[in-house]
Amino acid sequence: MKKYRNTIEFEVTGPYALFSNPVMKVGGEKTSYHIPTYEALRGIVESIYWKPTIMWIIDAVRVMNPIQTETKGIRPIAYDKSGNDLAYYTYLKNVRYQVRAHFEMNYNHPELEEDRNDNKHHNIARRMVNRGGRRDIFLGTRECQAFEEPCVFGEGESYYDTMTGEVDYGFMYHGITYPEDAILEEDKGKMTVRFWKPVMKKGGIIEFIRPEECTQKRQIRKMERKVFGKENFTGLNEFTDEEVSE
């Protein structure tokens, strides 16, 4: 597995996780996938450190604890009527993952060209990993709060270190490509949902394909990209030269 110069590695843990297909988020019963989705992990990385100048790529996740589920009775808000509904959600229980990710410059934002400093963003990202992230971290959904700390990907014992063969999870949701993240011309100016077929190998390791490598996808609707500038994005002046040089 290739390790990039601007790679970050961290471990995320939590009592519960809910990685569901977005189609199931409109209401009713929810059941978690057995493994984290690319989109959920990208959300975690962006909670650690986000800037529109860069684009995070999730390289791999390592499942450390045995995959267990627990079903709970939940009373979600019924938006079409007063009061609450009753639904059953199936969560993953006692989860722990190691994650490896790296970033690339996002050339969909020419207005942020002056902020394209690889060293600066990598140094800040590593500091944020050491501090547990900038924003609250969740495992798929708001009620599943998680905690993050730095690690060395591949070190430590995983429940799946002794597994033989591979586990094929079939057709699964990968993530959503928004116009500001699009690399392929066919995806620019559109909101696109991606799918793939993940495989968990020995050690509980799942290597992700890149978003533009997902051949099974569906373009949902047209969408304009967000434009950032000095007028509406104060993050351009957020860090001093002293912080950058650390």
C-alpha positions, 0 to 999 in steps of 0.5 A: 500500500503506497504511503504518500508524503502528506499522509496522516494516520489515526485511530478512531473509536466509539461505542456505536457507529451507523454507516447507512446507505443515504437512501435509508436516511429519509426515515424508517428503519436504519441498518448499518453496513458492517464496515465504514463507508468512504464518505463517512471516513472522509467526513471524519478526516474533514472534522480533523482538518478541512480547507477547500484548498485541499481534497482528502483521499482515503487510502485504507481503513483497518478494522480492529475490533470484531464486527458486532451489531446491536438493535435499538428502539429509537423515536425519531422526529416525525416531520410530517406530523406532530410527535415522534415515530418509533423505529428500530436502528441497527448499530455497530457496537464497540468499534475501533478503526485505523485510518490512512489518508492523504490530501491533494490540491483541489484545482477546482478552486482557482480563487484559492491558488495562493493557499496551495502550500503542501507543507503548511497544510500537512503540518497543520493536519498532523497537529490537529490529529495530535489534538484529537481534531478540530470539530466533533467527530461522529461515526456515520451519524450525529448520535454516534460520537467518536474519539480520535488519536494518532497511530501508526497504520498497521501496528497493534493487534486486530481481531482479523489478523488471523483470518484466512481468505477475504470477505467480499461485501458486494455492491456498496455505497462509496460516496458523493462527488460534489462539483467542487470535488469533481476530477472527471469532466463528466462529473463537473457541475453535477452531484454524483453518487458513487458505488463500489465493491469493497473487500476486507483482507487479512488484518481487517484491511480495506483499501479504497479505490479513488472516487474517480475510479468508481465506474458504477455511479449515478448523476443525481442533479446539476449543481453549482460549485461553491466559490471561496475568496477573501470576502467569504472565507477568512481561513485564507488568513487563519494561520501566521507564518510562525505556525506554518514553519513549525 
